Amino acid sequence: MFKKLTLLLFIITMSFILIAFIHQESIDEKPKVTVVLKDLNSEYGRMIEAGLKKGFHDFDIEGKIVAPTSVSFFEQVDLLESILMEKPDILIISLMFPEYSIPTLDKFIEQDIPVLLLDTDFQWDNKTTYIGTDNVALGRTAGMLLGSQLQTGNEVAIIGLDLYSPVASKRIMGAKRSLEAIGIKIIAEKVNVYSEPISVKAEIETILEKYPKIKGIMATNDELALIAFQVIEKHDLKMPIIGADGINEMIKLIEEGDLPGSVAQNPYDMGYLSVETAKKELNGKNVEKHIDSGIDIIIKGNVEQRLDFQKRLLK
């Protein structure tokens, strides 16, 4: 009888220990968040990555960051399919070509995996939220900055990235509103150019030849603005060129007085805020449909501080 009682107590004790161990393991297990970026090679992508990593640390998240190796929606969709099999707790994604990725993202929703859009928004009912810039507001700010360097009646050109880019089209929309409101004439609007320098240079050369009275250029990102600056410099012209994103090369030209300014997103903040928002979602808290990461105007007066900050991030 005593042996049976001892055996029973041993079994009960071991059961409690096992249950406690399993419970503690579930407590100690960090939530898994996977992030799909457009790239991890550009300054912009690396700054988002820095914000994400800081967020993973601060909010005790097991994070994974991946990106396609080329500008291919096929590759991003393939990445999503493989991530779906891993079953993360939350997916954060910066969409390259939204319309092609949505059918795969719907599969995440079917498996109760929330999807947060980062950097690029899209009209998709199933998204938990969008974390990033209001690109119409950014374009409007870029237009105001360009307009502040000009006179009513001056002629300008707008250089876009891609006819099918929701980001570029919203920035152009915002810029046109600002420029037209103060009487600046938009005499050329090239929205079907890509970021290959040769193609962009050819477009700008054509604009200069056709509209010799042009007084300024607004580009939907800093890479295009820098190419425009090279063409303008080659022709020994001086005119304001306003870009967006605030990459270091653009900031240096502002610091040296060659360009008046740029309108910048806050990619580091975007990354950090997206992880903070993922944590709120995991904890069952209410999450707003748009979390604005803000817009900065970079000019001579604040350029040094911005450059120092970004250099530290990119070390």
Salt bridges, closest charged atoms under 4 A:
GLU29 OE2 - LYS32 NZ 3.15
GLU49 OE2 - LYS53 NZ 3.42
ASP58 OD2 - LYS54 NZ 2.67
ASP58 OD1 - HIS57 ND1 3.12
ASP60 OD1 - LYS30 NZ 3.35
GLU62 OE1 - LYS32 NZ 3.94
GLU81 OE2 - LYS107 NZ 2.91
GLU86 OE2 - LYS64 NZ 2.94
ASP119 OD2 - LYS38 NZ 3.22
ASP121 OD1 - LYS127 NZ 2.66
GLU189 OE1 - LYS176 NZ 3.17
GLU203 OE1 - LYS190 NZ 3.63
GLU205 OE2 - LYS234 NZ 2.61
GLU205 OE1 - HIS235 NE2 2.76
ASP245 OD1 - ARG171 NH2 3.45
ASP296 OD2 - ARG306 NH1 2.69
